Amino acid sequence: MRRIALLAGILLLAPLGTRAEDQVIYPRSAPSAGTLVDKPASGPSPVLLVAALIAAGAGGWLLWRQRRSPKGFSGGQARKLSVAESRSLGNRQYLVVADYNGRKFLIGVCPGRIDMLAPLGDDAESAP
């Protein structure tokens, strides 16, 4: 939602960056060889530079805030699913202990297939 508001703000500030000096108006008759043609100043508009700096600052702040918060932008909901442990068996095959709401499951993962091998209880954790 905040990304949409940021994008809308940038799109609203974009027309402020155009200057009337950037428009080229050609005379009806060509200038004579002895007259000098005044060229408009080139370069970005100061308003456009300020808008770009504000947008970059807002984007950087949102990225910093998202990385700093473990919840991200999920609206304050804690994550319920996590990988507690993973072991490689070779040839892109893995054993994974997945934790969901405090319950653990042993999962086998290989290319093109994922199988739940067994639900793990409290007694499986204390085994050597």
LOLO-741679 format. One record per residue (C-alpha): z, x, y; residue number from 1; residue in one letter. Coordinates in steps of 0.25 Angstrom, whole numbers, always signed. Last residue first. Example, Ala and Ser with C-alpha at 12.3 -4.5 7.8 and 13.67 -1.06 7.14 Angstrom:
// LOLO-741679
((+29, +55, -4), 2, s)
((+31, +49, -18), 1, a)
//
This chain:
// LOLO-741679
((+81, +84, -154), 128, p)
((+83, +69, -154), 127, a)
((+91, +64, -142), 126, s)
((+78, +57, -136), 125, e)
((+74, +50, -149), 124, a)
((+88, +43, -149), 123, d)
((+86, +37, -135), 122, d)
((+74, +30, -140), 121, g)
((+59, +34, -140), 120, l)
((+48, +24, -142), 119, p)
((+38, +29, -152), 118, a)
((+24, +34, -153), 117, l)
((+17, +27, -142), 116, m)
((+3, +30, -143), 115, d)
((-7, +35, -132), 114, i)
((-22, +38, -136), 113, r)
((-35, +42, -130), 112, g)
((-31, +57, -130), 111, p)
((-17, +59, -135), 110, c)
((-3, +53, -131), 109, v)
((+8, +50, -140), 108, g)
((+20, +42, -134), 107, i)
((+35, +43, -137), 106, l)
((+42, +32, -129), 105, f)
((+54, +32, -120), 104, k)
((+62, +21, -114), 103, r)
((+69, +23, -100), 102, g)
((+60, +14, -92), 101, n)
((+47, +20, -98), 100, y)
((+48, +35, -103), 99, d)
((+36, +41, -110), 98, a)
((+38, +52, -120), 97, v)
((+24, +58, -122), 96, v)
((+18, +66, -134), 95, l)
((+5, +72, -131), 94, y)
((-9, +74, -136), 93, q)
((-20, +81, -128), 92, r)
((-23, +91, -139), 91, n)
((-9, +96, -140), 90, g)
((+4, +89, -143), 89, l)
((+9, +89, -129), 88, s)
((+23, +84, -126), 87, r)
((+27, +74, -115), 86, s)
((+40, +70, -110), 85, e)
((+47, +59, -102), 84, a)
((+34, +53, -97), 83, v)
((+37, +42, -87), 82, s)
((+36, +27, -85), 81, l)
((+46, +18, -77), 80, k)
((+43, +23, -63), 79, r)
((+52, +18, -52), 78, a)
((+47, +7, -43), 77, q)
((+49, +10, -29), 76, g)
((+36, +4, -24), 75, g)
((+27, +13, -33), 74, s)
((+23, +22, -21), 73, f)
((+29, +34, -27), 72, g)
((+41, +32, -35), 71, k)
((+45, +47, -36), 70, p)
((+44, +48, -21), 69, s)
((+40, +61, -15), 68, r)
((+26, +61, -20), 67, r)
((+23, +47, -14), 66, q)
((+30, +51, -1), 65, r)
((+22, +64, +0), 64, w)
((+9, +56, -2), 63, l)
((+13, +46, +8), 62, l)
((+16, +56, +18), 61, w)
((+3, +64, +16), 60, g)
((-5, +51, +17), 59, g)
((+3, +48, +30), 58, a)
((+0, +62, +36), 57, g)
((-14, +62, +32), 56, a)
((-16, +48, +39), 55, a)
((-9, +52, +51), 54, i)
((-17, +65, +52), 53, l)
((-30, +58, +50), 52, a)
((-26, +48, +61), 51, a)
((-23, +59, +70), 50, v)
((-36, +66, +68), 49, l)
((-44, +53, +70), 48, l)
((-37, +51, +83), 47, v)
((-40, +65, +87), 46, p)
((-55, +63, +84), 45, s)
((-62, +72, +75), 44, p)
((-72, +83, +81), 43, g)
((-84, +83, +89), 42, s)
((-84, +81, +104), 41, a)
((-96, +73, +109), 40, p)
((-109, +81, +112), 39, k)
((-114, +82, +127), 38, d)
((-129, +83, +127), 37, v)
((-133, +94, +137), 36, l)
((-145, +91, +146), 35, t)
((-157, +100, +148), 34, g)
((-165, +96, +136), 33, a)
((-165, +82, +141), 32, s)
((-157, +72, +133), 31, p)
((-164, +62, +124), 30, a)
((-165, +48, +129), 29, s)
((-157, +36, +124), 28, r)
((-145, +45, +123), 27, p)
((-138, +46, +110), 26, y)
((-123, +42, +108), 25, i)
((-115, +49, +98), 24, v)
((-102, +43, +95), 23, q)
((-91, +53, +92), 22, d)
((-86, +52, +107), 21, e)
((-82, +37, +104), 20, a)
((-71, +42, +95), 19, r)
((-68, +38, +80), 18, t)
((-54, +41, +75), 17, g)
((-49, +28, +79), 16, l)
((-58, +21, +69), 15, p)
((-50, +28, +57), 14, a)
((-36, +23, +62), 13, l)
((-37, +10, +55), 12, l)
((-43, +16, +42), 11, l)
((-31, +26, +42), 10, i)
((-21, +14, +43), 9, g)
((-28, +6, +32), 8, a)
((-27, +18, +23), 7, l)
((-12, +20, +26), 6, l)
((-10, +5, +23), 5, a)
((-17, +6, +10), 4, i)
((-9, +18, +6), 3, r)
((+4, +11, +9), 2, r)
((+0, +0, +0), 1, m)
//
